[in-house]
Amino acid sequence: MTSTRRVVLATHNAHKVVELRRILGERLGGIELIGYDGPEPVEDGDTFEANALIKARAAAAHTGLPAIADDSGISADALGGAPGIHSARYAGTRDDGDNLALLLQNLVGVAEADRGAEFTCAAAAVIPGPEGDTEHVEIARWRGSIAEAPFGGGGFGYDPIFRPHDGGGRSAAELSPAEKDALSHRTQAFTALLPWLLDHVE
């Protein structure tokens, strides 16, 4: 157990910072969620869980504070689960628009019935301690399909082409922030992680 009341959010992605602060909000019970400005580690894990832990470990080591991180991505059934853990750098440019365009290009000609996909989020927490780190990971998935063209002006990443099964036929980018927060893979994963985090931070 540790007496600190601050937790580092191990990401340089401003969209994720906003979304996670919105998702966790008052449920943090007075714990301050602070940004991370340290070096980015090499994400060379072969699973979402491994990469989330790499990021959380790096932030905890750099700051000496408890850290949380996630690794998320989209997996297309017709592409054998690609881009998967490579979602953020799928096109080689780390640009959301380029990644989205490449995924659509690789699905040209794939019938609607075969365009199933899912978002995956692995949420990790690392609590540094004198006898070593304490770690925990939760994983969640959000099923849907990939549209043939982008729709909606909200969200980020692949949201404009992902149509969740529970989204009423809309893309994730057409959902309001509150609607997305109620359904998304990131909400599910961090909601599952939160009880463990509160227990160990407090």
N, C-alpha and C positions, 0 to 999 in steps of 0.2 A: 504494500500500500504506500502511497505517496501523498504528501500534504499539499502539493501544488494544485492550483485551481486554474491553470492555463494549459491549453492544448494547442499544438501547432498543426495547422492544416497544410499538409505537405504537397502543395501544388503551386505552379506559377500560372495556371489557367484561371484568368479572372472570372470566366463564366462559371467554373466549378465553385469558386469561392462564394459567389453570390448565391448560387443554387443551394450549396450545403448550409450556408448560414440561414437561408430561408427554410430549408427542410428541418434542420435541427432546432433552430430558434430557441424558444423558451424551455424546450425539453432538456437543454444542457444544464439546467438547474444552477445557474450562476457561474458555471465554468466559462472562462473567456476563450473564444476561438480566435487565435491570432494567425496572421499570414506568415508565409515562409519566404525568405529572401536568400537562402543558401544555395549551394551548388546543386545542379540536377544530377542525380546518379544515372549510371547506364542501366537502362531497363532491359536486361538480357535474360529475364526469366522466360520459361516456356508456357506459363499459365498466367491468367489474370491474377490469381492469388499470389504467385511469386513476385510479380511486378509491383503489386500493391505493397507488399512487405518490403521490397527493396526501397521504395520511396519513403515509407514510414520510418524504416530503420535509419535512412540517411538523415532525415529531418530530426529524429530523436538524438542521433549522434552529434549533429551540428549544433543543436540548441540545448541539449541536456533536458529537454522537456518531453512530456508525453506527446506523441504525434499520431495523427490519423491521415490516411491516404486512401485513394481508390485507384483501381485500374479498370477501365471500362472500354467496351467496344461493341461493334455490331458483327454478327455472324450470319451470312447468307446460306441457307440450306443448299441452294443450287451450286454454290461455289465451295462445297465441302467445309463450310464454316469460316471461310475467308470473308473479310480481312481479319476478324478475330482480334488477337492481341496486337496485331499490326495496324489497327484502325487509324490511329493518330498519324501514322506516317505511311499510309497505304500508297499514296502517289509519289512519295519520296520528297515532298516539299513541306510537309507538316501544315499545309493549308487546307482548311475545311472544305472550301469549294472544289479544290483539285481532287481531294479524296472522294467526295460525293460524286463528282463527274466520272471518275474512274470506275466506281462501283456500278453506276448506271450503265456505263459502256460495257462492262463485263457481264451485264445481265440482259443486254439487247437480245431480243428473240426468245427470252425465257417466258413461258406462259404465266399468266397471273396465278394459276393454281400451284405453280412451282416456285413462287417468289417468297416463300416463307422465310422468316428471319427472326433473330432475337437480339436484344441488347443484353449484355452481361455486365454486372458490376461486382467487383470484389472490393470490399471495404476492410481495411486493415488498421489495427491500432498497435502501437509499440510503446510500452512504458519502461523507460530506462531505470535501472536500479543497481545498487552496489554489488549484487550477486548475479548480475546479468539482466537482460531485457525480458520482459513478459510480453507475449504477443498473442493476438487473436485476429481471426479473419472470418468474415461472413460473406456469402456470395448469393446473388439474386439474379433472376432473369425475367425479361419482359418480352413476351412473344408478340409477333405481329407479322407484317409482310412489307416488302419494298415496292413502293410505287414506281411508275415508269417515268415520273417527272417530279420535281420539287413542288411542294405546296406549303404555304404559310410563311409568316415572317418572324415567328418566335423561335425560341430554343437556340440550339447551336449544334455544330457537328453534323451528324447524319439525320437529325430530327426532321428536316423537311421531306425526306423520302421514306421515313419509317411510319407505317400505319399500324399502331398497336391494336390488337384484337378488342381491347376494352376501351378504345377511343372513339367509338361511334362513327367509324369510317374516315375520321380525320387523321392527318399526319400529326406527329408529335409537335411539330412547329405550329400547328393550328390550335393546339390546346392552350388554355390560359396557364400561367405559372401555377396557380392553385390546382388546376386539373392535372397537370403533369406531375406535380409534387405528390398528388394522391395515388398515382399509379406507377411511377417510374422505377426502373431497376435500381437507381441510386437511392431513392427513398426507401425501397424495400431493404437494401443491404445495410444502410446506415441505421435504419430503425432497428434491425436485428442486432447491430453492433452496440447500440447505445446503452442497453442495460449493463453489459460487460464493462464498457468504458466508464460509466458513472460509478460502478462498484470499485474499480481499480484506481481511478483518479481521486475519488473522495476517501 
